[in-house]
Amino acid sequence: MRQRCWWRTLALSASFALTGSITAAQAQVPYGEAYAEPAPVSAEENSAEFRAILARLDAQERELNSLRSLVNQGTPAREASLLGDDGAAAHAGGSAEAGCQRVDITSKPSFSVFGRMFFDHIMYEDDPALAAATGVDRLNETGFNTARLGAKGQIYENIKGQVEVEFEGSETDFKDTYIEVANAPLLGNVRVGHFKEPFSLEELTSSRFITFMNRSLPHSAFAPSRNYGVMAYDYIRENENWSWFAGAFRHDSPDNPTGRASHINDNGDWVFTGRVAGLLYYDEPSNGRYLVHVGGAFSHRQDTTVVAFTQRPELGSQSGYLSTTHTGDRDWNLAGVESAVVWGPASMQAEYYVADTDRADENNGGYVEATYFLTGENREYNRQSKTFYRVHPLEDFFRVSTAEGVCMGRGAWQLKARYSWVDLNSGLAGNRGYMEGFTAGANWYWNPYTRMMFDYVHENVDLATGVVGNNDLLGMRFQFDF
């Protein structure tokens, strides 16, 4: 019995000694430091921390009371938006699904400022025979092709607005200036003001994002631009790949109307324009790096006495050579078809326009263009407006000095070519004839908001009087927008 007690005492002593040595080795700190008492806290610090805790609790209680008052008002739609995931699910009697986000109702206007600037240099080499026959002899030009400022944003809940003006010398013109209501019953989105009619892919794509410095020959002759009016648009059967647009406009509403910024006329010069456009193919995983777009537009138009078509050059802001007028026509129709393919860095786009008046043969025209990004980017697409959007370079252009030397980014480089034609032989007056243009060049995108453009245009002109000639144009543009 004594031997057993002795053995147990020895084993217990050895166990305590081993445990103490292991604990001391792990801590490796003096006993006094390991078990030092915390620094004393003053009464003033304790009081400040206590007041901060009370303030937070008071704020949370006020927010909770506010949410309870909204629930008691019995407005489920507003509750779902204001309460967030948990509150909306609780009101519906179920649990919140993963991925839901809090929705805030816009209760006061929130606007942002935007603008653009295009600085051009254009050189013309016109045929003397054409200048003598038409009186058009264009001179080289340098200056601001476009300088605009505007503001846009949300006004209240589902209402938004935009004001945009362009500065041209001493004149200030209205551009896209409108108010718009979203989620309108049956109509989807309704816009009222001064904006573009829904006609032509090239026209509806902003000048910030078009491939060439100027739009094509037939576009300038036929495609309507901004007018005063009202338009509705929406997806077709809630399918983002297809959209419809329809509106009524006052024909030939000026950008800079006299007096009270209004178009005053009793002649009933209303036009009705509609467009349907969509995607036959859209590659979702690549966000539209590969797509096929098609569309069509129709416009029934009324003029008082004269229908006029005027061609403008594919570079610069000066006059073109062709024009034609049709007197006595009051009602006439304008139609267009559009298509585009984006296949990685390559793309093609084409449109055809035809104007059918009562007292003459059809006037028509079209274009086809091709582009290719040497640096691998692709043209980007806006699925809501069914137009092209901003290019984002894979690498921005920059040059900075570092400890390892000078570092540079190349930006995005795009090659481009276009063929266009316009036939204005029919009509009763004007410089009637046929014209075609060949354009080639390159675009250098420094970043998504800045680019340089280089265009060369060769024009062939065949006047109805028998005079034939050709011209050469060369242009360069510096552009930024924000």
Secondary structure, DSSP 8 states (H G I E B T S, - for coil): -HHHHHHHHHHHHHHHHHHHHHHHHHH-S-HHHHT-------HHHHHHHHHHHHHHHHHHHHHHHHHHHHHHHT-HHHHHHHHHHHHHHHHHTS---TT--------S-EEEEEEEEEEEEEEEE--HHHHHHH------EEEEEEEEEEEEEEEETTEEEEEEEEEETTEEEE-SEEEEEEEETTTEEEEEEEEE-S--HHHHS-TTT-SSSS--HHHHHH---EEEEEEEEEEETTEEEEEEEEEEEETT--SS-STTT----SS--EEEEEEEEEEEEE-TTTTSSEEEEEEEEEEEEE-SSEEEEE---SSSSS--S-EEEEET--EEEEEEEEEEEEETTEEEEEEEEEEE-SSS--EEEEEEEEEEETTS---EEETTTTEEE----SS-EEEEEETTEEEEEE-EEEEEEEEEEEEE--SSBSS-EEEEEEEEEEEEEEETTEEEEEEEEEEEEEETTS-EEEEEEEEEEEEEE-
